[in-house]
Every structure is written in structure tokens, then in C-alpha cells.
Amino acid sequence: MKARLGISPICWWNDDLVELSDDVSLEECLRQASQAGYTGMETGRRFPMDIDELGPILGRYGISVCGGWFSGTILDGDIEENKDRIRAQMDLFIAAKAPCIVYGEVARSIQGERSRPLATKPRLSDDEMKVYAHRMTEFGEWCADQGMPLAYHHHMAAVVETEAELDLFMANSGEGISLLYDAGHMAFAGGDVLRVIDKHHTRISHVHTKDVRMEVIDSLDRSRESFLDAVVKGAFTVPGDGSLDFEAIVKRLASHGYEGWFVVEAEQDPKKAPPLEWSTKGNQELHRVMALAGYEVVR
């Protein structure tokens, strides 16, 4: 089985928390990612969204686009408006031969609001989730027909956060919308990270390898502290540094035949966790566990 290793620029700069950002250029970020052993990077706010400008920069460091976040509002918004907003990103990703666009639902989400405690996350009734899942399927099918599939990101503080919410969403959505599996977010939400793989492996098209420090998560007062508070406190880290057993996670994905990208996404304070050092640590751990799982890491 073949797999590729990518990383998110959130290890260098944070789009929601400016104070957790290194003052480095896109080129320095790509240079460090390449030095650490990655061949892909998801896009972020310092990426030009024009392939003629971005392509040569990526080429200098042997990096390709391996995904990138789109802030969707299908829950409450108009599908046609979302089509218009995603068009430029879709055109870039098609030109860059990216595997997918990462869909993150931001309607009603509190993930970017530091004043909103985790306990106030949005919740849908079963009927509301069914309607939402059908709308997401419609949007996902349109994106795939245009030549760029979506990977749906279950996410802390958003409308699909818990294992039960993900199960309901998956049961009522169709093949037109595939799943981004993120063990870190699922563990934070209290889910069983291996059981989720077993239930939804046929729809997993993209993987984020975010580790968590459960001692930080367990100490949170969810009635008072927000998702961003958890980030600042150090809830997330690279594989091999936290509480998750990535050997078991990667082996479980391999047992179901997953092939594709494994993307490190570990938002930390770069002053406390220098990005080159920590991204290298995560890369080495993934190489170790992927070899044990029978993966060939393609460069």
C-alpha cells in the first residue's frame, strides 16, 4: 500500500490565533516542511491562490498541494453562494492536482470564538441533521462533478463534532461527500478513534494525524473554556508526542485498505514548539508506524 506525508501550515502560523504564529514567509515554511521530510502541504492564508504564482514556489521545494480548508456555510447558507465562493479555490486545486478540498462547516460553529465555551457548541436534532446531510451531499456531488471532491472535516465546536453526530451525518449523506478522518478531533470529542475507522472506512478519503494531550483536554472546564483556549493550553501536538496510539490508528486504516495522504496538523505555539523540530518529530513517528503497518511512503 502507498501513502504520502503532508503537513498543514498551522504548525507555523495560526489563522485564528495570530499570537500562535511564526513570522516566517511561505517560502521558509515550505523549506522547513521539505527538510522535515514532507512532500505535501495544505494551503493557508499566506498562499497565493493563483497556480502561475504558487506553482513555481511549490516546485522549488518539491511540495505539492495536499488539501486545504474551505469555510462552508451549507448548514444555513445558500448552496449557490457556496459554489461561487469555492470556485477560485477549486480552480487552483484542480490546476495543482490536489486530492481534495477540506470542507469545514462554520455556520453556527464556535471554533473560532474564544469567548464561547465548548459546552455551547451547536447541536442539531435528528431531522435537522438529515436535512443538512442531504444538502452536503448535493454540494459534494457538484464539487466532484466539477473535478474536485470534498473531504468533510468533523471538528470540535462545530455542528458535527461527536461520534454520534458523525454517525448520523454519515448515515444520511451519500457517496458524494467523503470523510476527512481526524483522530485528534474525535478523541477530544470523546469518541472511540478506532471504532470510527471501522464504521466509516469506506468513505475516508483524507486523514489528519493530529495528536492530543489528554491531560490538557481532561483539565478543561468546558462550561467556561473555548476551543481556542484549549489550543493555547497545548491540547494538540504532533504524532508521537501526545496520548494517541498512532501505531494502532495507522494499522487500522491499513487493515481497511486506506491509501492516500496522512497530514500532520498540530496547532501549537511555535515559540514553545519550533515548527522544524516538531514537524520533523511527527514525520519520524509517522514513518515508523507506517512501516509497521505495511505502507510505502511515496515521495
C-alpha positions in Angstrom: 0.0 0.0 0.0 1.1 3.5 -0.8 0.8 6.7 1.2 2.1 10.2 1.2 3.0 12.5 4.0 1.8 16.1 4.2 1.6 18.9 6.8 -0.5 21.9 7.5 0.9 25.4 7.7 -0.9 25.7 11.0 2.3 24.3 12.5 3.9 27.7 11.5 1.1 30.2 11.6 -2.5 30.0 13.0 -5.3 31.6 11.1 -7.5 32.0 14.2 -4.8 33.0 16.8 -2.3 35.5 15.5 -0.3 35.1 18.7 0.4 31.5 17.8 2.2 32.3 14.5 5.8 32.3 13.5 6.9 35.4 11.5 8.1 33.3 8.6 7.4 33.6 4.9 5.7 31.0 2.8 9.0 30.0 1.2 10.6 29.5 4.6 7.6 27.4 5.7 7.9 25.2 2.6 11.7 24.9 3.0 11.3 23.7 6.6 8.5 21.3 5.7 10.6 19.8 2.9 13.6 19.5 5.2 11.4 17.7 7.7 10.5 15.1 5.1 7.1 16.2 3.8 6.1 16.2 0.1 2.7 17.9 0.5 1.2 20.9 2.3 -2.3 22.1 2.8 -3.0 25.7 1.8 -3.2 28.6 4.3 -3.6 32.3 4.5 -0.1 33.1 3.1 -0.6 31.0 0.0 -1.3 32.9 -3.3 -4.4 31.4 -4.9 -3.1 31.5 -8.4 -1.3 28.5 -9.9 1.0 30.6 -12.0 2.4 32.2 -8.9 2.1 29.3 -6.5 3.3 26.5 -8.8 6.9 27.7 -9.1 7.2 28.3 -5.4 6.0 24.8 -4.6 8.3 23.3 -7.2 11.4 24.8 -5.6 10.8 22.7 -2.5 9.3 19.6 -4.0 6.0 20.2 -2.3 2.5 19.7 -3.7 -0.9 20.9 -2.6 -2.4 18.1 -0.5 -5.6 19.8 0.6 -6.8 23.0 2.1 -9.7 24.3 4.2 -12.9 25.8 2.8 -15.2 27.6 5.3 -18.5 26.3 4.2 -22.0 27.5 5.3 -24.2 24.8 3.8 -26.0 24.4 7.1 -27.6 27.8 7.0 -26.4 29.3 3.7 -27.3 29.1 0.1 -25.7 26.4 -1.9 -25.3 28.6 -5.0 -23.4 31.2 -2.8 -21.1 28.4 -1.6 -20.5 27.4 -5.2 -19.5 30.9 -6.0 -17.1 31.2 -3.0 -15.4 27.8 -3.6 -14.9 28.4 -7.3 -11.5 30.1 -7.2 -10.1 27.6 -4.7 -11.5 24.7 -6.8 -9.8 26.1 -10.0 -6.5 26.4 -8.1 -6.7 22.9 -6.6 -7.6 21.3 -10.0 -4.6 23.0 -11.6 -2.4 21.9 -8.7 -3.7 18.3 -8.9 -4.7 18.4 -5.2 -6.6 15.3 -3.9 -9.5 17.3 -2.3 -10.7 20.4 -0.7 -11.2 20.1 3.1 -14.8 21.2 3.9 -15.2 22.8 7.3 -18.7 23.8 8.4 -18.5 27.2 10.0 -22.2 28.1 10.2 -23.2 28.2 13.9 -19.7 27.0 14.8 -17.9 28.4 17.8 -14.5 27.0 16.9 -13.1 30.5 16.1 -14.7 32.4 19.0 -12.6 32.4 22.2 -15.4 33.8 24.2 -17.7 30.9 23.5 -17.3 27.9 25.9 -17.1 24.4 24.4 -20.4 23.4 26.1 -22.2 25.9 23.9 -21.4 24.2 20.7 -24.3 24.0 18.1 -26.5 20.9 18.2 -28.9 19.6 15.6 -32.0 17.5 16.0 -32.0 14.2 14.1 -34.3 15.7 11.5 -32.1 18.8 11.1 -29.0 16.6 10.7 -30.8 14.6 8.0 -31.6 17.8 6.0 -28.1 19.1 6.5 -26.5 15.8 5.3 -28.7 15.8 2.2 -27.6 19.4 1.4 -24.0 18.5 1.9 -24.3 15.5 -0.4 -25.8 17.7 -3.1 -22.9 20.2 -2.7 -20.3 17.5 -2.6 -21.7 15.9 -5.7 -21.5 19.2 -7.5 -17.9 19.7 -6.5 -16.9 16.2 -7.6 -18.6 16.8 -10.9 -16.5 19.9 -11.3 -13.4 17.8 -10.8 -12.5 18.5 -7.2 -14.0 16.3 -4.4 -14.6 17.5 -0.9 -13.5 15.7 2.3 -15.8 16.6 5.2 -13.9 17.6 8.4 -15.7 16.6 11.6 -14.5 19.3 14.0 -14.5 20.3 17.7 -17.1 23.1 18.4 -18.8 22.6 15.1 -22.1 21.0 14.2 -20.6 17.6 13.5 -18.3 17.0 16.5 -19.1 13.9 18.4 -19.0 10.2 17.3 -22.8 10.1 17.5 -23.2 13.3 15.3 -20.7 11.9 12.8 -22.6 8.6 12.7 -25.9 10.4 12.0 -24.3 12.6 9.4 -22.7 9.7 7.6 -25.9 7.6 7.7 -27.9 10.4 6.0 -25.3 11.6 3.5 -24.2 9.9 0.3 -21.0 9.0 -1.5 -20.9 12.5 -3.0 -19.3 13.7 0.3 -16.3 11.7 1.6 -14.8 11.9 5.1 -11.7 13.5 6.4 -10.8 11.4 9.4 -9.1 13.3 12.3 -8.2 11.1 15.3 -7.3 14.2 17.4 -10.6 15.9 17.0 -12.5 12.6 17.6 -10.5 11.9 20.8 -11.1 15.4 22.0 -14.9 14.9 21.4 -14.8 11.7 23.5 -15.2 9.3 20.6 -13.6 5.9 20.0 -10.9 6.6 17.3 -10.6 3.0 16.1 -14.4 2.3 16.1 -14.9 5.4 13.9 -12.5 4.0 11.4 -14.2 0.6 11.4 -17.6 2.2 10.8 -16.7 4.7 8.2 -13.6 3.4 6.4 -15.3 3.1 3.1 -15.9 6.9 3.0 -12.5 8.0 4.4 -10.6 9.9 1.7 -8.2 12.0 3.7 -6.5 11.7 7.1 -5.3 14.3 9.5 -2.8 13.0 12.0 -3.3 15.3 14.9 -2.2 14.1 18.3 -3.7 15.3 21.6 -2.6 15.8 25.1 -5.4 14.2 27.1 -4.2 15.6 30.4 -4.8 19.1 28.9 -8.2 18.1 27.5 -9.3 16.4 30.7 -8.4 19.5 32.7 -10.6 21.9 30.7 -13.7 23.5 32.2 -16.0 23.1 29.1 -18.6 25.4 30.7 -16.1 28.2 30.7 -13.3 27.5 28.3 -13.4 27.5 24.5 -11.8 25.5 21.7 -9.2 28.2 21.2 -8.5 28.2 24.9 -7.7 24.5 24.6 -5.4 25.2 21.6 -3.5 27.9 23.7 -3.2 25.5 26.6 -1.5 22.9 24.3 -4.3 20.4 23.6 -2.7 19.5 20.3 0.7 18.2 19.2 2.4 16.1 16.6 2.1 12.3 16.4 4.3 10.6 18.9 4.2 13.4 21.4 0.7 13.0 22.7 -1.8 10.5 24.1 -2.9 8.7 20.9 -1.6 5.4 19.7 -0.8 6.2 16.1 0.6 2.8 15.5 -2.8 1.3 16.2 -4.6 4.0 14.3 -2.4 3.7 11.2 -2.6 -0.1 11.3 -6.4 0.1 11.5 -6.5 2.3 8.5 -4.2 0.0 6.6 -6.4 -3.0 7.5 -9.2 -1.4 5.6 -7.0 -0.6 2.6 -6.7 3.2 3.1 -4.2 4.7 0.6 -3.7 8.4 0.3 -2.4 11.4 2.3 -1.6 11.5 6.0 -1.4 15.1 7.0 0.2 16.4 10.2 -1.9 19.2 11.7 -0.8 20.3 15.1 -1.6 23.9 16.1 0.9 24.9 18.8 2.8 27.9 20.0 5.8 28.0 17.6 7.9 29.6 20.3 7.3 26.6 22.6 7.3 24.1 19.7 9.7 25.2 17.0 8.0 24.1 13.7 11.0 22.5 12.1 11.9 20.5 15.2 8.4 19.4 15.9 7.4 18.7 12.3 10.5 16.5 12.0 9.5 14.6 15.1 6.0 14.0 13.7 7.4 12.9 10.4 9.7 10.4 12.0 6.9 8.9 14.1 4.7 8.5 11.1 7.4 6.8 9.1 7.9 4.4 12.0 4.3 3.4 12.4 3.6 3.4 8.6 6.4 0.9 8.1 4.9 -1.3 10.7 1.6 -1.0 9.0 3.0 -2.1 5.7 2.9 1.3 3.9 5.3 2.5 1.3 5.8 6.3 1.8 5.8 7.8 -1.7 7.9 10.9 -2.3 
